């Protein structure tokens, strides 16, 4: 039996550069994986693939981990099978990359279990066909995503902060968030460079708020005003910065001290439907 942890991610910066002829958007995003993880258990079976999940509503054939397993079996032409059992902790449709991370975990785990010897670029190419974020989870964190997200450059930086992730109890559709995006030039251009410079120097930015940016907030917040409220609430609770992760719906706050993040978690946890997660970045 193989057990693999599938981490969540947050986007510390997300710039949308423009729409592409294939309908996707080119982007540039600095991402960091978190120690909030799903757990995937894989056991070898004679020939078939089976899949189960502790959240019934996610146990259907749309599940990206299941689809990843079927695709790898087909492409590798292996006669071998596997039973996959997924335990979810990362909320779905939350902008935390949970489904993509589960798919990446399935690809890594099955490649090992079946002795395929597929390297990361080969698995990443297959994974990119399942979702733009899948390759990200096959690489070490933190990383820069470009193209439609499938081009991943791991970064030698440390992100030293305590994260409070707040899931508001409803998902936001990624396709809708990108479809609703209107390109404006509003000066987010040099933020990634500035943030990277600081992190490379080992400096915790004294003003995270100036360097963190998510271009999708502008389209998502008017439709879901509670997310803007949540961001303001996190800042009032002492977060050094707060941002929508990916296309949402999770909003995260970034704190210098664990105690401050815990205090904020305590203050926000009582809101009905909200789930709060304290998380630390996975670096290297
Ligand atoms: O790649 P993924 O399946 O996660 O994307 C879901 C949807 O989000 C796409 O069908 C597309 O509408 C939108 N998207 C986009 N540009 C990206 C990533 C996603 O427009 N870079």
py3Dmol code that shows the C-alpha trace and the ligand (Angstrom):
import py3Dmol

protein = """\
ATOM      1  CA  UNK A   1       0.000   0.000   0.000  1.00  0.00           C
ATOM      2  CA  UNK A   2       1.190   3.492  -0.837  1.00  0.00           C
ATOM      3  CA  UNK A   3       0.027   6.542   1.073  1.00  0.00           C
ATOM      4  CA  UNK A   4       0.537   9.989  -0.412  1.00  0.00           C
ATOM      5  CA  UNK A   5      -0.247  13.418   0.965  1.00  0.00           C
ATOM      6  CA  UNK A   6      -1.764  15.850  -1.528  1.00  0.00           C
ATOM      7  CA  UNK A   7      -1.139  19.424  -0.320  1.00  0.00           C
ATOM      8  CA  UNK A   8      -3.262  22.519  -0.906  1.00  0.00           C
ATOM      9  CA  UNK A   9      -1.778  25.630  -2.534  1.00  0.00           C
ATOM     10  CA  UNK A  10      -2.351  29.333  -2.304  1.00  0.00           C
ATOM     11  CA  UNK A  11      -1.520  31.931  -4.944  1.00  0.00           C
ATOM     12  CA  UNK A  12       0.537  34.714  -3.329  1.00  0.00           C
ATOM     13  CA  UNK A  13       0.277  36.618  -6.578  1.00  0.00           C
ATOM     14  CA  UNK A  14      -1.918  35.977  -9.583  1.00  0.00           C
ATOM     15  CA  UNK A  15      -1.672  38.206 -12.630  1.00  0.00           C
ATOM     16  CA  UNK A  16      -3.877  37.515 -15.611  1.00  0.00           C
ATOM     17  CA  UNK A  17      -2.012  38.640 -18.724  1.00  0.00           C
ATOM     18  CA  UNK A  18      -4.689  38.129 -21.360  1.00  0.00           C
ATOM     19  CA  UNK A  19      -6.981  35.724 -23.177  1.00  0.00           C
ATOM     20  CA  UNK A  20      -5.491  33.097 -25.462  1.00  0.00           C
ATOM     21  CA  UNK A  21      -6.844  31.746 -28.741  1.00  0.00           C
ATOM     22  CA  UNK A  22      -7.602  28.401 -27.017  1.00  0.00           C
ATOM     23  CA  UNK A  23      -9.982  30.137 -24.569  1.00  0.00           C
ATOM     24  CA  UNK A  24      -7.648  29.912 -21.588  1.00  0.00           C
ATOM     25  CA  UNK A  25      -5.855  32.892 -20.047  1.00  0.00           C
ATOM     26  CA  UNK A  26      -2.125  33.408 -19.829  1.00  0.00           C
ATOM     27  CA  UNK A  27      -1.113  34.040 -16.285  1.00  0.00           C
ATOM     28  CA  UNK A  28       1.820  34.563 -14.009  1.00  0.00           C
ATOM     29  CA  UNK A  29       1.427  33.348 -10.463  1.00  0.00           C
ATOM     30  CA  UNK A  30       3.685  32.801  -7.492  1.00  0.00           C
ATOM     31  CA  UNK A  31       2.324  29.812  -5.589  1.00  0.00           C
ATOM     32  CA  UNK A  32       3.132  28.103  -2.364  1.00  0.00           C
ATOM     33  CA  UNK A  33       1.966  24.678  -1.211  1.00  0.00           C
ATOM     34  CA  UNK A  34       0.507  24.338   2.291  1.00  0.00           C
ATOM     35  CA  UNK A  35       0.629  21.624   4.938  1.00  0.00           C
ATOM     36  CA  UNK A  36      -3.173  21.288   4.704  1.00  0.00           C
ATOM     37  CA  UNK A  37      -3.405  17.970   2.840  1.00  0.00           C
ATOM     38  CA  UNK A  38      -5.730  15.353   1.407  1.00  0.00           C
ATOM     39  CA  UNK A  39      -4.563  11.753   1.830  1.00  0.00           C
ATOM     40  CA  UNK A  40      -4.546   9.198  -0.974  1.00  0.00           C
ATOM     41  CA  UNK A  41      -4.117   5.490  -0.266  1.00  0.00           C
ATOM     42  CA  UNK A  42      -3.362   3.202  -3.181  1.00  0.00           C
ATOM     43  CA  UNK A  43      -3.282  -0.588  -3.164  1.00  0.00           C
ATOM     44  CA  UNK A  44      -2.398  -2.787  -6.090  1.00  0.00           C
ATOM     45  CA  UNK A  45      -5.198  -4.747  -7.790  1.00  0.00           C
ATOM     46  CA  UNK A  46      -4.893  -7.366 -10.541  1.00  0.00           C
ATOM     47  CA  UNK A  47      -6.172  -5.279 -13.452  1.00  0.00           C
ATOM     48  CA  UNK A  48      -9.025  -2.799 -12.829  1.00  0.00           C
ATOM     49  CA  UNK A  49      -9.031   0.715 -11.323  1.00  0.00           C
ATOM     50  CA  UNK A  50     -11.468   1.392  -8.500  1.00  0.00           C
ATOM     51  CA  UNK A  51     -11.973   4.634  -6.616  1.00  0.00           C
ATOM     52  CA  UNK A  52     -13.644   5.706  -3.385  1.00  0.00           C
ATOM     53  CA  UNK A  53     -13.755   8.927  -1.407  1.00  0.00           C
ATOM     54  CA  UNK A  54     -14.889   9.743   2.129  1.00  0.00           C
ATOM     55  CA  UNK A  55     -17.005  12.560   0.656  1.00  0.00           C
ATOM     56  CA  UNK A  56     -19.685  10.742  -1.333  1.00  0.00           C
ATOM     57  CA  UNK A  57     -20.439  13.740  -3.558  1.00  0.00           C
ATOM     58  CA  UNK A  58     -16.826  13.751  -4.798  1.00  0.00           C
ATOM     59  CA  UNK A  59     -16.657  10.003  -5.476  1.00  0.00           C
ATOM     60  CA  UNK A  60     -18.008  10.158  -9.053  1.00  0.00           C
ATOM     61  CA  UNK A  61     -16.225   9.680 -12.398  1.00  0.00           C
ATOM     62  CA  UNK A  62     -15.493  13.455 -12.575  1.00  0.00           C
ATOM     63  CA  UNK A  63     -13.021  13.124  -9.738  1.00  0.00           C
ATOM     64  CA  UNK A  64      -9.628  14.191 -11.082  1.00  0.00           C
ATOM     65  CA  UNK A  65      -7.702  11.550  -9.095  1.00  0.00           C
ATOM     66  CA  UNK A  66      -9.829   8.801 -10.607  1.00  0.00           C
ATOM     67  CA  UNK A  67      -9.505  10.296 -14.087  1.00  0.00           C
ATOM     68  CA  UNK A  68      -5.728  10.586 -13.601  1.00  0.00           C
ATOM     69  CA  UNK A  69      -5.487   6.896 -12.675  1.00  0.00           C
ATOM     70  CA  UNK A  70      -7.516   5.792 -15.710  1.00  0.00           C
ATOM     71  CA  UNK A  71      -5.493   8.038 -18.026  1.00  0.00           C
ATOM     72  CA  UNK A  72      -2.136   6.777 -16.729  1.00  0.00           C
ATOM     73  CA  UNK A  73      -3.248   3.165 -17.077  1.00  0.00           C
ATOM     74  CA  UNK A  74      -4.379   3.800 -20.647  1.00  0.00           C
ATOM     75  CA  UNK A  75      -1.286   5.751 -21.736  1.00  0.00           C
ATOM     76  CA  UNK A  76       1.236   3.454 -20.053  1.00  0.00           C
ATOM     77  CA  UNK A  77      -0.605   0.385 -21.323  1.00  0.00           C
ATOM     78  CA  UNK A  78       0.059  -1.375 -18.042  1.00  0.00           C
ATOM     79  CA  UNK A  79      -2.042  -4.489 -17.413  1.00  0.00           C
ATOM     80  CA  UNK A  80      -1.921  -3.731 -13.672  1.00  0.00           C
ATOM     81  CA  UNK A  81      -4.727  -2.154 -11.650  1.00  0.00           C
ATOM     82  CA  UNK A  82      -5.204  -0.289  -8.373  1.00  0.00           C
ATOM     83  CA  UNK A  83      -7.741   0.678  -5.733  1.00  0.00           C
ATOM     84  CA  UNK A  84      -7.615   4.356  -4.764  1.00  0.00           C
ATOM     85  CA  UNK A  85      -9.089   5.644  -1.506  1.00  0.00           C
ATOM     86  CA  UNK A  86      -9.170   9.422  -1.066  1.00  0.00           C
ATOM     87  CA  UNK A  87      -9.637  11.220   2.258  1.00  0.00           C
ATOM     88  CA  UNK A  88     -10.541  14.864   1.693  1.00  0.00           C
ATOM     89  CA  UNK A  89      -9.576  17.710   3.991  1.00  0.00           C
ATOM     90  CA  UNK A  90      -9.115  20.431   1.379  1.00  0.00           C
ATOM     91  CA  UNK A  91     -12.460  22.000   0.440  1.00  0.00           C
ATOM     92  CA  UNK A  92     -13.480  21.582  -3.220  1.00  0.00           C
ATOM     93  CA  UNK A  93     -14.036  24.534  -5.568  1.00  0.00           C
ATOM     94  CA  UNK A  94     -12.081  26.613  -3.088  1.00  0.00           C
ATOM     95  CA  UNK A  95      -9.131  27.926  -5.127  1.00  0.00           C
ATOM     96  CA  UNK A  96      -6.781  25.711  -3.123  1.00  0.00           C
ATOM     97  CA  UNK A  97      -6.032  23.249  -5.930  1.00  0.00           C
ATOM     98  CA  UNK A  98      -7.319  20.224  -4.004  1.00  0.00           C
ATOM     99  CA  UNK A  99      -8.632  18.279  -7.007  1.00  0.00           C
ATOM    100  CA  UNK A 100      -5.483  18.974  -9.028  1.00  0.00           C
ATOM    101  CA  UNK A 101      -3.280  17.968  -6.118  1.00  0.00           C
ATOM    102  CA  UNK A 102      -5.197  14.685  -5.728  1.00  0.00           C
ATOM    103  CA  UNK A 103      -4.653  14.003  -9.443  1.00  0.00           C
ATOM    104  CA  UNK A 104      -0.918  14.704  -9.126  1.00  0.00           C
ATOM    105  CA  UNK A 105      -0.758  12.392  -6.100  1.00  0.00           C
ATOM    106  CA  UNK A 106      -2.468   9.630  -8.088  1.00  0.00           C
ATOM    107  CA  UNK A 107       0.009  10.043 -10.963  1.00  0.00           C
ATOM    108  CA  UNK A 108       3.040   9.989  -8.647  1.00  0.00           C
ATOM    109  CA  UNK A 109       1.750   7.080  -6.574  1.00  0.00           C
ATOM    110  CA  UNK A 110       0.695   4.883  -9.476  1.00  0.00           C
ATOM    111  CA  UNK A 111       3.864   5.532 -11.444  1.00  0.00           C
ATOM    112  CA  UNK A 112       5.772   4.241  -8.407  1.00  0.00           C
ATOM    113  CA  UNK A 113       3.422   1.338  -7.629  1.00  0.00           C
ATOM    114  CA  UNK A 114       3.400   0.111 -11.222  1.00  0.00           C
ATOM    115  CA  UNK A 115       7.149   0.690 -11.632  1.00  0.00           C
ATOM    116  CA  UNK A 116       6.590   2.821 -14.733  1.00  0.00           C
ATOM    117  CA  UNK A 117       9.640   5.014 -14.204  1.00  0.00           C
ATOM    118  CA  UNK A 118       7.907   8.068 -15.692  1.00  0.00           C
ATOM    119  CA  UNK A 119       9.850  11.237 -14.819  1.00  0.00           C
ATOM    120  CA  UNK A 120       8.277  14.510 -13.656  1.00  0.00           C
ATOM    121  CA  UNK A 121       8.077  16.226 -17.094  1.00  0.00           C
ATOM    122  CA  UNK A 122       6.286  13.202 -18.559  1.00  0.00           C
ATOM    123  CA  UNK A 123       3.800  13.001 -15.681  1.00  0.00           C
ATOM    124  CA  UNK A 124       3.336  16.795 -15.820  1.00  0.00           C
ATOM    125  CA  UNK A 125       2.515  16.706 -19.535  1.00  0.00           C
ATOM    126  CA  UNK A 126      -0.130  14.054 -18.912  1.00  0.00           C
ATOM    127  CA  UNK A 127      -1.446  15.932 -15.862  1.00  0.00           C
ATOM    128  CA  UNK A 128      -1.759  19.237 -17.756  1.00  0.00           C
ATOM    129  CA  UNK A 129      -4.425  17.604 -19.914  1.00  0.00           C
ATOM    130  CA  UNK A 130      -6.527  17.011 -16.793  1.00  0.00           C
ATOM    131  CA  UNK A 131      -6.214  20.529 -15.372  1.00  0.00           C
ATOM    132  CA  UNK A 132      -3.925  23.558 -15.585  1.00  0.00           C
ATOM    133  CA  UNK A 133      -2.857  23.232 -11.933  1.00  0.00           C
ATOM    134  CA  UNK A 134      -1.927  19.532 -11.954  1.00  0.00           C
ATOM    135  CA  UNK A 135       1.762  19.992 -12.976  1.00  0.00           C
ATOM    136  CA  UNK A 136       2.259  22.451 -10.111  1.00  0.00           C
ATOM    137  CA  UNK A 137       1.791  19.652  -7.592  1.00  0.00           C
ATOM    138  CA  UNK A 138       4.409  17.470  -9.273  1.00  0.00           C
ATOM    139  CA  UNK A 139       7.087  20.071  -8.491  1.00  0.00           C
ATOM    140  CA  UNK A 140       8.601  21.316  -5.259  1.00  0.00           C
ATOM    141  CA  UNK A 141       7.093  24.404  -3.649  1.00  0.00           C
ATOM    142  CA  UNK A 142       7.178  27.413  -3.929  1.00  0.00           C
ATOM    143  CA  UNK A 143       6.965  27.873  -7.671  1.00  0.00           C
ATOM    144  CA  UNK A 144       6.147  30.299 -10.453  1.00  0.00           C
ATOM    145  CA  UNK A 145       3.327  29.269 -12.793  1.00  0.00           C
ATOM    146  CA  UNK A 146       3.167  30.681 -16.301  1.00  0.00           C
ATOM    147  CA  UNK A 147       1.394  29.861 -19.557  1.00  0.00           C
ATOM    148  CA  UNK A 148      -2.126  28.738 -18.628  1.00  0.00           C
ATOM    149  CA  UNK A 149      -0.556  27.538 -15.374  1.00  0.00           C
ATOM    150  CA  UNK A 150       1.025  24.364 -16.688  1.00  0.00           C
ATOM    151  CA  UNK A 151       4.565  25.778 -17.001  1.00  0.00           C
ATOM    152  CA  UNK A 152       6.111  25.509 -13.558  1.00  0.00           C
ATOM    153  CA  UNK A 153       9.422  26.916 -12.351  1.00  0.00           C
ATOM    154  CA  UNK A 154      10.347  25.872  -8.796  1.00  0.00           C
ATOM    155  CA  UNK A 155      11.862  28.727  -6.765  1.00  0.00           C
ATOM    156  CA  UNK A 156      14.589  28.638  -4.137  1.00  0.00           C
ATOM    157  CA  UNK A 157      12.817  30.916  -1.680  1.00  0.00           C
ATOM    158  CA  UNK A 158      11.399  30.592   1.797  1.00  0.00           C
ATOM    159  CA  UNK A 159       7.944  31.872   2.620  1.00  0.00           C
ATOM    160  CA  UNK A 160       8.026  32.346   6.360  1.00  0.00           C
ATOM    161  CA  UNK A 161       4.520  33.137   7.550  1.00  0.00           C
ATOM    162  CA  UNK A 162       1.503  31.632   9.263  1.00  0.00           C
ATOM    163  CA  UNK A 163      -1.532  31.269   7.035  1.00  0.00           C
ATOM    164  CA  UNK A 164      -5.159  31.267   7.995  1.00  0.00           C
ATOM    165  CA  UNK A 165      -7.295  29.862   5.180  1.00  0.00           C
ATOM    166  CA  UNK A 166     -11.006  30.648   5.366  1.00  0.00           C
ATOM    167  CA  UNK A 167     -13.424  28.698   3.194  1.00  0.00           C
ATOM    168  CA  UNK A 168     -16.809  30.487   3.171  1.00  0.00           C
ATOM    169  CA  UNK A 169     -18.882  27.341   2.643  1.00  0.00           C
ATOM    170  CA  UNK A 170     -19.587  27.730  -1.072  1.00  0.00           C
ATOM    171  CA  UNK A 171     -17.455  27.147  -4.183  1.00  0.00           C
ATOM    172  CA  UNK A 172     -16.599  29.599  -6.959  1.00  0.00           C
ATOM    173  CA  UNK A 173     -16.373  28.191 -10.489  1.00  0.00           C
ATOM    174  CA  UNK A 174     -12.924  28.693 -11.999  1.00  0.00           C
ATOM    175  CA  UNK A 175     -14.388  28.837 -15.516  1.00  0.00           C
ATOM    176  CA  UNK A 176     -16.822  31.559 -14.389  1.00  0.00           C
ATOM    177  CA  UNK A 177     -14.103  33.603 -12.629  1.00  0.00           C
ATOM    178  CA  UNK A 178     -11.879  33.645 -15.723  1.00  0.00           C
ATOM    179  CA  UNK A 179     -14.849  34.196 -18.032  1.00  0.00           C
ATOM    180  CA  UNK A 180     -15.869  37.209 -15.943  1.00  0.00           C
ATOM    181  CA  UNK A 181     -12.372  38.697 -15.904  1.00  0.00           C
ATOM    182  CA  UNK A 182     -11.884  42.018 -17.704  1.00  0.00           C
ATOM    183  CA  UNK A 183      -8.330  42.929 -18.518  1.00  0.00           C
ATOM    184  CA  UNK A 184      -7.282  46.266 -17.090  1.00  0.00           C
ATOM    185  CA  UNK A 185      -3.799  47.560 -16.594  1.00  0.00           C
ATOM    186  CA  UNK A 186      -3.723  48.548 -12.991  1.00  0.00           C
ATOM    187  CA  UNK A 187      -0.122  48.333 -11.989  1.00  0.00           C
ATOM    188  CA  UNK A 188       0.155  44.783 -10.720  1.00  0.00           C
ATOM    189  CA  UNK A 189       2.994  44.250 -13.220  1.00  0.00           C
ATOM    190  CA  UNK A 190       6.061  44.494 -11.040  1.00  0.00           C
ATOM    191  CA  UNK A 191       4.657  42.903  -7.894  1.00  0.00           C
ATOM    192  CA  UNK A 192       5.953  39.410  -8.576  1.00  0.00           C
ATOM    193  CA  UNK A 193       9.463  40.731  -9.249  1.00  0.00           C
ATOM    194  CA  UNK A 194       9.384  42.771  -6.031  1.00  0.00           C
ATOM    195  CA  UNK A 195       8.078  39.865  -3.967  1.00  0.00           C
ATOM    196  CA  UNK A 196      10.630  37.479  -5.440  1.00  0.00           C
ATOM    197  CA  UNK A 197      13.501  39.867  -4.739  1.00  0.00           C
ATOM    198  CA  UNK A 198      12.500  40.069  -1.107  1.00  0.00           C
ATOM    199  CA  UNK A 199      11.994  36.337  -0.660  1.00  0.00           C
ATOM    200  CA  UNK A 200      15.298  35.556  -2.399  1.00  0.00           C
ATOM    201  CA  UNK A 201      17.067  37.876   0.035  1.00  0.00           C
ATOM    202  CA  UNK A 202      15.419  35.889   2.834  1.00  0.00           C
ATOM    203  CA  UNK A 203      13.435  38.943   3.885  1.00  0.00           C
ATOM    204  CA  UNK A 204       9.913  38.661   5.184  1.00  0.00           C
ATOM    205  CA  UNK A 205       8.277  41.578   3.381  1.00  0.00           C
ATOM    206  CA  UNK A 206       7.427  44.284   5.916  1.00  0.00           C
ATOM    207  CA  UNK A 207       4.492  45.141   3.784  1.00  0.00           C
ATOM    208  CA  UNK A 208       3.057  41.916   2.345  1.00  0.00           C
ATOM    209  CA  UNK A 209      -0.033  43.873   1.388  1.00  0.00           C
ATOM    210  CA  UNK A 210       1.937  45.832  -1.208  1.00  0.00           C
ATOM    211  CA  UNK A 211       3.287  42.781  -2.972  1.00  0.00           C
ATOM    212  CA  UNK A 212       0.409  40.299  -2.783  1.00  0.00           C
ATOM    213  CA  UNK A 213      -2.074  40.718  -5.612  1.00  0.00           C
ATOM    214  CA  UNK A 214      -4.797  38.688  -7.316  1.00  0.00           C
ATOM    215  CA  UNK A 215      -6.232  40.142 -10.540  1.00  0.00           C
ATOM    216  CA  UNK A 216      -9.312  37.882 -10.248  1.00  0.00           C
ATOM    217  CA  UNK A 217     -10.544  39.633  -7.065  1.00  0.00           C
ATOM    218  CA  UNK A 218     -11.895  42.532  -9.097  1.00  0.00           C
ATOM    219  CA  UNK A 219     -14.400  40.313 -10.936  1.00  0.00           C
ATOM    220  CA  UNK A 220     -15.145  37.846  -8.115  1.00  0.00           C
ATOM    221  CA  UNK A 221     -15.771  40.281  -5.222  1.00  0.00           C
ATOM    222  CA  UNK A 222     -18.729  42.163  -6.756  1.00  0.00           C
ATOM    223  CA  UNK A 223     -20.592  38.868  -7.317  1.00  0.00           C
ATOM    224  CA  UNK A 224     -19.658  37.483  -3.876  1.00  0.00           C
ATOM    225  CA  UNK A 225     -19.430  40.540  -1.567  1.00  0.00           C
ATOM    226  CA  UNK A 226     -18.970  38.288   1.475  1.00  0.00           C
ATOM    227  CA  UNK A 227     -15.491  37.468   0.176  1.00  0.00           C
ATOM    228  CA  UNK A 228     -14.459  41.124   0.266  1.00  0.00           C
ATOM    229  CA  UNK A 229     -15.922  41.332   3.786  1.00  0.00           C
ATOM    230  CA  UNK A 230     -13.899  38.282   4.742  1.00  0.00           C
ATOM    231  CA  UNK A 231     -10.721  39.893   3.437  1.00  0.00           C
ATOM    232  CA  UNK A 232     -11.417  43.054   5.450  1.00  0.00           C
ATOM    233  CA  UNK A 233     -12.225  40.964   8.517  1.00  0.00           C
ATOM    234  CA  UNK A 234      -8.889  39.148   8.269  1.00  0.00           C
ATOM    235  CA  UNK A 235      -7.046  42.463   8.013  1.00  0.00           C
ATOM    236  CA  UNK A 236      -8.954  43.795  11.033  1.00  0.00           C
ATOM    237  CA  UNK A 237      -7.967  40.631  12.912  1.00  0.00           C
ATOM    238  CA  UNK A 238      -4.328  41.576  12.392  1.00  0.00           C
ATOM    239  CA  UNK A 239      -3.374  39.783   9.159  1.00  0.00           C
ATOM    240  CA  UNK A 240      -0.373  41.456   7.476  1.00  0.00           C
ATOM    241  CA  UNK A 241      -2.110  40.833   4.165  1.00  0.00           C
ATOM    242  CA  UNK A 242      -5.178  39.023   2.917  1.00  0.00           C
ATOM    243  CA  UNK A 243      -6.025  37.739  -0.545  1.00  0.00           C
ATOM    244  CA  UNK A 244      -8.414  35.596  -2.544  1.00  0.00           C
ATOM    245  CA  UNK A 245      -6.626  32.350  -3.451  1.00  0.00           C
ATOM    246  CA  UNK A 246      -6.804  31.550  -7.165  1.00  0.00           C
ATOM    247  CA  UNK A 247     -10.364  31.994  -8.389  1.00  0.00           C
ATOM    248  CA  UNK A 248     -11.693  31.551  -4.830  1.00  0.00           C
ATOM    249  CA  UNK A 249     -13.671  30.979  -2.838  1.00  0.00           C
ATOM    250  CA  UNK A 250     -11.019  30.711  -0.121  1.00  0.00           C
ATOM    251  CA  UNK A 251      -9.623  33.950   1.277  1.00  0.00           C
ATOM    252  CA  UNK A 252      -6.399  33.678   3.251  1.00  0.00           C
ATOM    253  CA  UNK A 253      -4.697  35.890   5.775  1.00  0.00           C
ATOM    254  CA  UNK A 254      -0.986  35.937   6.402  1.00  0.00           C
ATOM    255  CA  UNK A 255       0.372  36.454   9.928  1.00  0.00           C
ATOM    256  CA  UNK A 256       3.870  36.865  11.428  1.00  0.00           C
ATOM    257  CA  UNK A 257       3.077  34.946  14.603  1.00  0.00           C
ATOM    258  CA  UNK A 258       1.230  31.694  15.127  1.00  0.00           C
ATOM    259  CA  UNK A 259      -0.627  33.135  18.145  1.00  0.00           C
ATOM    260  CA  UNK A 260      -2.038  35.977  16.059  1.00  0.00           C
ATOM    261  CA  UNK A 261      -3.259  33.507  13.410  1.00  0.00           C
ATOM    262  CA  UNK A 262      -4.814  31.340  16.141  1.00  0.00           C
ATOM    263  CA  UNK A 263      -6.588  34.331  17.684  1.00  0.00           C
ATOM    264  CA  UNK A 264      -8.015  35.284  14.287  1.00  0.00           C
ATOM    265  CA  UNK A 265      -9.066  31.662  13.687  1.00  0.00           C
ATOM    266  CA  UNK A 266     -10.928  31.711  17.002  1.00  0.00           C
ATOM    267  CA  UNK A 267     -12.692  34.943  16.069  1.00  0.00           C
ATOM    268  CA  UNK A 268     -13.789  33.706  12.624  1.00  0.00           C
ATOM    269  CA  UNK A 269     -14.583  30.049  13.320  1.00  0.00           C
ATOM    270  CA  UNK A 270     -18.022  30.739  14.786  1.00  0.00           C
ATOM    271  CA  UNK A 271     -19.429  32.104  11.491  1.00  0.00           C
ATOM    272  CA  UNK A 272     -21.945  29.581  10.242  1.00  0.00           C
ATOM    273  CA  UNK A 273     -20.762  27.679   7.191  1.00  0.00           C
ATOM    274  CA  UNK A 274     -17.190  28.975   7.331  1.00  0.00           C
ATOM    275  CA  UNK A 275     -14.267  26.567   7.754  1.00  0.00           C
ATOM    276  CA  UNK A 276     -10.933  27.870   8.988  1.00  0.00           C
ATOM    277  CA  UNK A 277      -7.582  26.152   8.574  1.00  0.00           C
ATOM    278  CA  UNK A 278      -4.268  27.164  10.114  1.00  0.00           C
ATOM    279  CA  UNK A 279      -1.525  26.227   7.679  1.00  0.00           C
ATOM    280  CA  UNK A 280       2.207  26.555   7.136  1.00  0.00           C
ATOM    281  CA  UNK A 281       3.975  26.790   3.782  1.00  0.00           C
ATOM    282  CA  UNK A 282       5.776  23.748   2.416  1.00  0.00           C
ATOM    283  CA  UNK A 283       9.182  24.995   1.280  1.00  0.00           C
ATOM    284  CA  UNK A 284      11.709  22.909  -0.651  1.00  0.00           C
TER     285      UNK A 284
END
"""
ligand_1 = """\
21
LIG
O -7.512 23.973 -16.452
P -8.747 23.910 -15.621
O -9.632 22.770 -16.018
O -8.480 23.938 -14.165
O -9.546 25.232 -15.933
C -10.915 25.377 -15.670
C -11.428 26.540 -16.486
O -10.886 27.783 -16.022
C -11.041 26.486 -17.955
O -11.991 25.756 -18.705
C -11.027 27.950 -18.349
O -12.352 28.389 -18.601
C -10.559 28.645 -17.095
N -9.104 28.925 -17.093
C -8.614 29.966 -17.871
N -7.267 30.226 -17.876
C -6.421 29.494 -17.115
C -6.915 28.447 -16.305
C -8.271 28.194 -16.318
O -9.361 30.650 -18.575
N -5.119 29.796 -17.131
"""
view = py3Dmol.view(width=600, height=400)
view.addModel(protein, "pdb")
view.setStyle({"model": 0}, {"cartoon": {"style": "trace"}})
view.addModel(ligand_1, "xyz")
view.setStyle({"model": 1}, {"stick": {}})
view.zoomTo()
view.show()
